[in-house]
Amino acid sequence: MGKVLPLLMLLLFWFLVAAAAAAEGPRANKSSSLGGLFWATGKDEGELLAMAESVEEPSAVVDDKTDEFDGGFSSLESMLQWAIGHSDPEKLKEKAEDAHRLSESELKKRQLEIKELMEKLKMPSDAELMKIAIADLKNSSVSLEDRQRALDELLFLVEPIDNANDLDKLGGLVIVIRELDNSETGIRTTAAWIIGKACQNNALVQNQVLSHGALAKLMKMVNSSFTEEAVKALYAISALIRNNENGQKMFYTEGGNIMLEDIMRNSSIDIRLRKKAAFLVADLADYQIQHADNSILHYLSNRIVLKAVVDLILIPDLDLQEKALLAVRSLLQLSSTDASDFRDFCSLDQILERMRENLVKLMMEEDLRDYASEIESLRKEVLIIFHRKLEKAAWAPT
């Protein structure tokens, strides 16, 4: 941890002294509150420096746990626990007694010193951490392990929208997109995951990613033989084109409707992918209900796609069935879909009835009763919308 470690250990010393002082009983005139903590400060400058220097020396650690410094501590609490385990109770008690003898002015002076120390201990900003991770990714000589670690850090850092917006400014977005072509599946997977997180409900980053040509790369990754890579790529695509008209047009131009159809119809594909495909269909349909862009409506009204979604309803997985029903409900509400396609080509009536029979059985099982009941309510809603669409079509002029 470099030079930060001595300072951290020094800070923890004050925690320990404060605890010992508290055990001796409160003395309002000999201690003061700082940020909700009681600081007892009894060391002089020479002792402080000596303490810092001793922590830097490996010989100061008397057991075999020196690797804790190499890997860092997971939290301030874990460091405090380590410090407690390596402290001499008698010395702490002695220092607490010394602290009681300090005057008010001396205590205030020590508090200022502690404040300065805490300033030095401030963690780097998110922007600084992002710059470090991006610099590692730009360095072609960085090991695969360090490259993966840098991506993992970015995955965490881009979650706040402000950080996601800074990613392209810092030159990181292009670098992450470049990693989609990495030979290692783990690197590609994490890169796709970062893009998906950064794009969530963020039109600015969506458009940046689209302008850098990442959509085609992600769609190619959906066909990966590595399931996790395919799942994260489809997740990224969903986040990238959600509520983004330009992105959806590009998606269909790249054959996105065919990709979704293939996923939903292929029973050998991991069920997580099929769930994400059904969810994306519902999302695309919902967007069209709101915006009715006639230039892309026909992609969702294709009866092959409709049947692929409807057939998912009978797969014995309640979560998938729910997502399929949500997609069918949205597709039924599109003006471009034909009620007769749902009835004659997709056999929606029969499938919904078979689903009802299965749900009745599941509602008899205590652990599934509530969820099955919720899905049955959704099934009834879909059936009502379907019949209304049929009636509307019957009354429409020919």
C-alpha positions as CSV (number, residue, x, y, z in Angstrom):
1,M,0.0,0.0,0.0
2,G,3.1,2.2,-0.2
3,K,3.2,5.4,1.8
4,V,-0.5,5.3,2.6
5,L,-0.1,2.3,4.9
6,P,2.0,4.0,7.6
7,L,-0.5,6.9,7.7
8,L,-3.4,4.5,8.0
9,M,-1.8,2.5,10.8
10,L,-1.1,5.8,12.5
11,L,-4.7,6.8,12.2
12,L,-5.7,3.5,13.7
13,F,-3.4,4.1,16.6
14,W,-5.6,7.1,17.6
15,F,-8.7,4.8,17.4
16,L,-7.0,2.4,19.8
17,V,-5.9,5.1,22.2
18,A,-9.4,6.6,22.2
19,A,-10.9,3.2,23.0
20,A,-8.4,2.8,25.9
21,A,-9.2,6.3,27.2
22,A,-12.9,5.5,27.1
23,A,-12.3,2.4,29.2
24,E,-10.7,4.7,31.9
25,G,-13.8,6.8,32.1
26,P,-15.0,10.1,30.5
27,R,-13.0,13.2,31.1
28,A,-14.7,16.1,29.2
29,N,-11.8,18.5,29.7
30,K,-9.2,16.0,28.4
31,S,-10.8,14.8,25.2
32,S,-12.8,16.3,22.3
33,S,-15.2,15.0,19.7
34,L,-14.2,15.0,16.1
35,G,-16.6,13.7,13.5
36,G,-18.5,11.6,16.1
37,L,-15.2,10.0,17.4
38,F,-13.2,10.8,20.6
39,W,-9.6,11.4,19.8
40,A,-7.0,11.1,22.6
41,T,-3.7,12.4,21.3
42,G,-0.6,11.8,23.5
43,K,2.3,11.1,21.1
44,D,4.9,13.7,20.2
45,E,6.1,14.2,16.6
46,G,9.2,12.0,17.1
47,E,7.1,9.1,18.2
48,L,4.6,9.6,15.4
49,L,7.4,9.4,12.8
50,A,9.0,6.4,14.6
51,M,5.7,4.6,14.5
52,A,5.2,5.3,10.8
53,E,8.8,4.1,10.0
54,S,8.3,0.9,12.0
55,V,5.2,0.0,10.1
56,E,7.0,0.4,6.8
57,E,9.6,-2.1,7.9
58,P,8.7,-5.8,7.2
59,S,10.5,-6.7,10.5
60,A,7.9,-4.8,12.4
61,V,5.4,-7.5,11.6
62,V,6.1,-10.5,13.9
63,D,3.9,-13.1,12.3
64,D,3.4,-14.6,8.8
65,K,0.6,-12.2,7.7
66,T,2.6,-9.7,5.8
67,D,0.7,-10.6,2.7
68,E,-2.3,-8.6,4.1
69,F,-0.4,-5.5,3.2
70,D,0.3,-6.7,-0.3
71,G,-3.4,-7.4,-1.0
72,G,-4.7,-4.5,1.0
73,F,-7.5,-4.5,3.5
74,S,-11.1,-4.8,2.4
75,S,-12.2,-2.0,4.8
76,L,-11.1,0.3,7.5
77,E,-12.8,-2.0,10.0
78,S,-10.6,-5.0,8.8
79,M,-7.5,-2.8,9.2
80,L,-8.7,-1.8,12.7
81,Q,-9.1,-5.4,13.6
82,W,-5.6,-6.2,12.3
83,A,-4.2,-3.3,14.4
84,I,-6.0,-4.4,17.5
85,G,-4.5,-7.9,17.1
86,H,-1.0,-6.5,16.8
87,S,-1.2,-3.9,19.7
88,D,0.1,-4.0,23.3
89,P,-2.8,-3.3,25.7
90,E,-0.4,-2.0,28.4
91,K,1.1,0.5,26.0
92,L,-2.2,1.7,24.9
93,K,-3.4,2.1,28.4
94,E,-0.2,4.1,29.2
95,K,-0.8,6.4,26.2
96,A,-4.4,6.9,27.2
97,E,-3.2,8.0,30.6
98,D,-0.7,10.4,29.0
99,A,-3.6,11.9,26.9
100,H,-5.5,12.7,30.1
101,R,-2.7,15.0,31.2
102,L,-2.8,17.1,28.1
103,S,-4.2,20.7,28.3
104,E,-7.2,21.8,26.2
105,S,-4.9,23.8,23.9
106,E,-2.6,20.8,23.4
107,L,-5.6,18.6,22.6
108,K,-6.8,21.2,20.0
109,K,-3.4,21.3,18.4
110,R,-3.4,17.5,18.2
111,Q,-6.8,17.5,16.7
112,L,-5.6,19.8,13.9
113,E,-2.8,17.4,13.3
114,I,-5.2,14.5,13.0
115,K,-7.4,16.5,10.6
116,E,-4.3,17.1,8.4
117,L,-3.5,13.4,8.6
118,M,-7.0,12.5,7.5
119,E,-6.8,14.8,4.5
120,K,-3.7,12.9,3.4
121,L,-5.6,9.6,3.8
122,K,-8.3,10.7,1.3
123,M,-9.0,8.1,-1.4
124,P,-8.4,9.1,-5.0
125,S,-11.5,10.4,-6.8
126,D,-13.5,8.1,-9.1
127,A,-12.1,10.0,-12.1
128,E,-8.5,9.4,-10.9
129,L,-9.2,5.7,-10.4
130,M,-10.8,5.5,-13.9
131,K,-7.7,7.2,-15.4
132,I,-5.5,4.6,-13.8
133,A,-7.6,1.7,-15.0
134,I,-7.7,3.1,-18.5
135,A,-4.0,3.7,-18.6
136,D,-3.5,0.0,-17.7
137,L,-5.8,-1.0,-20.6
138,K,-3.9,1.2,-23.0
139,N,-0.6,-0.5,-21.9
140,S,-0.1,-3.4,-24.3
141,S,2.6,-4.9,-21.9
142,V,0.1,-5.2,-19.0
143,S,-0.5,-8.8,-18.0
144,L,-3.8,-10.5,-18.7
145,E,-4.5,-10.6,-14.9
146,D,-4.0,-6.8,-14.6
147,R,-6.0,-6.1,-17.7
148,Q,-8.9,-8.1,-16.2
149,R,-8.5,-6.3,-12.9
150,A,-8.6,-2.9,-14.7
151,L,-11.8,-3.9,-16.4
152,D,-13.3,-5.1,-13.1
153,E,-12.6,-1.7,-11.6
154,L,-14.2,0.1,-14.5
155,L,-17.2,-2.2,-14.2
156,F,-17.7,-0.9,-10.6
157,L,-16.9,2.7,-11.4
158,V,-19.2,3.3,-14.4
159,E,-22.3,2.5,-12.4
160,P,-23.0,6.1,-11.3
161,I,-24.2,8.0,-14.3
162,D,-21.7,10.9,-13.9
163,N,-18.8,8.4,-14.1
164,A,-20.4,6.7,-17.2
165,N,-20.6,10.1,-18.9
166,D,-16.9,10.7,-18.2
167,L,-15.8,7.3,-19.6
168,D,-15.6,8.6,-23.2
169,K,-14.1,11.9,-22.2
170,L,-11.2,10.0,-20.5
171,G,-10.7,7.9,-23.6
172,G,-11.9,4.8,-21.9
173,L,-14.9,3.9,-24.0
174,V,-12.9,3.3,-27.2
175,I,-10.5,1.2,-25.1
176,V,-13.3,-0.9,-23.6
177,I,-14.9,-1.4,-27.0
178,R,-11.6,-2.5,-28.4
179,E,-11.5,-5.2,-25.7
180,L,-14.6,-6.8,-27.3
181,D,-12.1,-8.2,-29.9
182,N,-9.8,-9.6,-27.2
183,S,-8.8,-13.3,-27.6
184,E,-9.8,-14.1,-24.0
185,T,-13.5,-14.7,-23.4
186,G,-13.3,-13.3,-19.8
187,I,-12.0,-10.0,-21.1
188,R,-14.6,-9.8,-23.8
189,T,-17.4,-10.6,-21.4
190,T,-16.4,-8.0,-18.8
191,A,-16.0,-5.4,-21.6
192,A,-19.6,-6.1,-22.8
193,W,-20.8,-5.9,-19.2
194,I,-19.2,-2.5,-18.8
195,I,-20.8,-1.2,-21.9
196,G,-24.2,-2.5,-20.7
197,K,-23.9,-0.8,-17.3
198,A,-22.7,2.5,-18.8
199,C,-25.6,2.6,-21.3
200,Q,-28.4,1.9,-18.8
201,N,-30.9,4.7,-19.1
202,N,-28.2,6.9,-20.5
203,A,-28.8,8.3,-24.0
204,L,-25.5,10.1,-24.1
205,V,-23.4,7.0,-23.6
206,Q,-25.8,5.0,-25.9
207,N,-25.1,7.4,-28.7
208,Q,-21.4,7.4,-28.0
209,V,-21.2,3.6,-28.1
210,L,-23.3,3.4,-31.3
211,S,-21.0,6.0,-33.0
212,H,-18.0,3.8,-32.1
213,G,-19.5,0.9,-33.9
214,A,-19.9,-1.4,-31.0
215,L,-23.3,-2.8,-31.8
216,A,-22.2,-5.1,-34.6
217,K,-19.4,-6.5,-32.3
218,L,-21.9,-7.2,-29.5
219,M,-24.3,-8.9,-31.9
220,K,-21.5,-11.2,-33.0
221,M,-20.7,-12.0,-29.4
222,V,-24.3,-13.2,-28.8
223,N,-23.4,-16.2,-31.0
224,S,-20.4,-17.1,-28.8
225,S,-20.1,-20.7,-27.6
226,F,-19.3,-19.2,-24.1
227,T,-22.6,-18.8,-22.5
228,E,-21.6,-16.0,-20.1
229,E,-20.2,-14.0,-23.0
230,A,-23.4,-14.3,-25.0
231,V,-25.5,-13.4,-22.0
232,K,-23.5,-10.3,-21.2
233,A,-23.5,-9.3,-24.9
234,L,-27.3,-9.5,-25.2
235,Y,-27.6,-7.6,-21.9
236,A,-25.4,-4.8,-23.4
237,I,-27.4,-4.7,-26.6
238,S,-30.7,-4.4,-24.6
239,A,-29.2,-1.5,-22.6
240,L,-27.7,0.1,-25.7
241,I,-30.9,0.3,-27.8
242,R,-33.5,0.8,-25.1
243,N,-35.6,3.9,-25.9
244,N,-33.1,4.8,-28.6
245,E,-34.7,5.0,-32.0
246,N,-31.4,5.3,-33.9
247,G,-30.0,2.3,-32.0
248,Q,-33.1,0.2,-32.8
249,K,-32.9,1.0,-36.5
250,M,-29.3,-0.1,-36.5
251,F,-30.2,-3.2,-34.6
252,Y,-32.8,-4.2,-37.2
253,T,-30.5,-3.3,-40.1
254,E,-27.9,-5.7,-38.6
255,G,-30.5,-8.5,-38.5
256,G,-31.5,-8.1,-34.9
257,N,-35.0,-9.5,-35.4
258,I,-33.5,-12.7,-36.9
259,M,-31.1,-13.0,-34.0
260,L,-33.9,-12.8,-31.5
261,E,-36.0,-15.3,-33.4
262,D,-33.1,-17.7,-33.5
263,I,-32.5,-17.4,-29.8
264,M,-36.1,-17.9,-28.9
265,R,-36.6,-20.9,-31.2
266,N,-33.4,-22.8,-30.3
267,S,-34.2,-25.1,-27.4
268,S,-30.5,-25.9,-26.9
269,I,-29.6,-22.3,-26.1
270,D,-29.1,-21.4,-22.4
271,I,-32.5,-20.3,-20.9
272,R,-31.0,-17.1,-19.7
273,L,-30.5,-15.9,-23.3
274,R,-34.0,-16.9,-24.2
275,K,-35.3,-14.9,-21.2
276,K,-33.3,-11.8,-22.2
277,A,-34.5,-12.2,-25.8
278,A,-38.2,-12.3,-24.7
279,F,-37.6,-9.3,-22.5
280,L,-36.0,-7.3,-25.3
281,V,-38.9,-8.1,-27.6
282,A,-41.3,-6.7,-25.0
283,D,-39.1,-3.6,-24.6
284,L,-39.0,-3.0,-28.3
285,A,-42.7,-3.5,-28.7
286,D,-43.4,-1.1,-25.8
287,Y,-41.3,1.6,-27.4
288,Q,-43.2,1.2,-30.7
289,I,-46.5,1.4,-28.8
290,Q,-45.4,4.9,-27.6
291,H,-43.7,6.1,-30.8
292,A,-45.2,4.1,-33.7
293,D,-42.3,4.5,-36.1
294,N,-43.7,2.9,-39.2
295,S,-40.2,2.4,-40.7
296,I,-39.4,-0.3,-38.2
297,L,-42.9,-1.6,-37.1
298,H,-42.9,-4.4,-39.6
299,Y,-39.9,-6.1,-38.0
300,L,-42.0,-6.9,-34.9
301,S,-45.1,-7.9,-36.8
302,N,-43.4,-10.7,-38.7
303,R,-45.4,-13.8,-37.8
304,I,-42.3,-16.0,-37.5
305,V,-41.1,-13.7,-34.7
306,L,-44.6,-13.8,-33.2
307,K,-44.7,-17.5,-33.1
308,A,-41.2,-17.7,-31.6
309,V,-42.4,-15.6,-28.7
310,V,-45.8,-17.4,-28.2
311,D,-44.1,-20.8,-28.1
312,L,-42.0,-19.7,-25.1
313,I,-45.2,-19.6,-23.1
314,L,-45.2,-23.4,-22.7
315,I,-41.6,-23.9,-21.7
316,P,-41.7,-25.1,-18.0
317,D,-40.0,-22.1,-16.4
318,L,-42.2,-19.6,-14.7
319,D,-39.9,-16.7,-15.2
320,L,-39.5,-17.3,-18.9
321,Q,-43.3,-17.8,-19.2
322,E,-43.9,-14.5,-17.5
323,K,-41.4,-12.7,-19.8
324,A,-43.0,-14.4,-22.9
325,L,-46.5,-13.3,-21.7
326,L,-45.3,-9.7,-21.3
327,A,-43.9,-9.7,-24.8
328,V,-47.1,-11.2,-26.3
329,R,-49.2,-8.6,-24.4
330,S,-47.1,-5.8,-25.9
331,L,-47.1,-7.3,-29.4
332,L,-50.9,-7.7,-29.3
333,Q,-51.2,-3.9,-28.7
334,L,-49.2,-3.0,-31.8
335,S,-51.3,-1.8,-34.7
336,S,-49.1,-3.6,-37.1
337,T,-49.6,-7.1,-35.8
338,D,-52.4,-9.2,-37.2
339,A,-54.9,-10.8,-34.9
340,S,-55.3,-13.7,-37.3
341,D,-51.6,-14.5,-37.1
342,F,-51.8,-14.9,-33.4
343,R,-54.9,-17.1,-33.8
344,D,-54.1,-19.2,-36.9
345,F,-50.4,-19.3,-37.2
346,C,-49.4,-19.0,-33.5
347,S,-52.4,-20.9,-32.0
348,L,-52.4,-18.5,-29.1
349,D,-55.9,-19.5,-27.9
350,Q,-54.8,-23.1,-27.4
351,I,-51.5,-22.3,-25.9
352,L,-53.1,-20.0,-23.4
353,E,-55.5,-22.7,-22.4
354,R,-52.8,-25.2,-21.9
355,M,-50.9,-22.7,-19.8
356,R,-54.0,-22.2,-17.7
357,E,-54.2,-26.0,-17.0
358,N,-50.5,-26.1,-16.0
359,L,-50.9,-23.0,-13.7
360,V,-53.9,-24.6,-11.9
361,K,-51.6,-27.5,-11.0
362,L,-48.8,-25.2,-9.9
363,M,-51.1,-23.2,-7.7
364,M,-51.8,-26.3,-5.6
365,E,-48.1,-26.3,-4.6
366,E,-47.5,-24.1,-1.6
367,D,-44.1,-22.8,-2.6
368,L,-45.3,-21.8,-6.1
369,R,-48.9,-20.7,-5.4
370,D,-48.3,-17.0,-5.2
371,Y,-46.1,-16.7,-8.2
372,A,-48.3,-19.0,-10.3
373,S,-51.3,-16.9,-9.3
374,E,-49.6,-13.7,-10.5
375,I,-48.8,-15.3,-13.8
376,E,-52.4,-16.6,-14.1
377,S,-53.6,-13.0,-13.7
378,L,-51.2,-11.9,-16.5
379,R,-52.4,-14.8,-18.7
380,K,-56.0,-13.7,-18.3
381,E,-55.1,-10.1,-19.2
382,V,-53.3,-11.4,-22.4
383,L,-56.4,-13.4,-23.3
384,I,-58.7,-10.4,-22.9
385,I,-56.4,-8.2,-25.1
386,F,-56.2,-11.0,-27.7
387,H,-60.0,-11.4,-27.9
388,R,-60.4,-7.6,-28.2
389,K,-58.0,-7.5,-31.0
390,L,-59.9,-10.3,-32.8
391,E,-63.2,-8.5,-32.3
392,K,-61.7,-5.3,-33.6
393,A,-60.4,-7.1,-36.7
394,A,-63.8,-8.7,-37.3
395,W,-65.5,-5.3,-37.3
396,A,-62.8,-3.6,-39.5
397,P,-63.8,-2.8,-43.0
398,T,-62.4,-5.1,-45.6
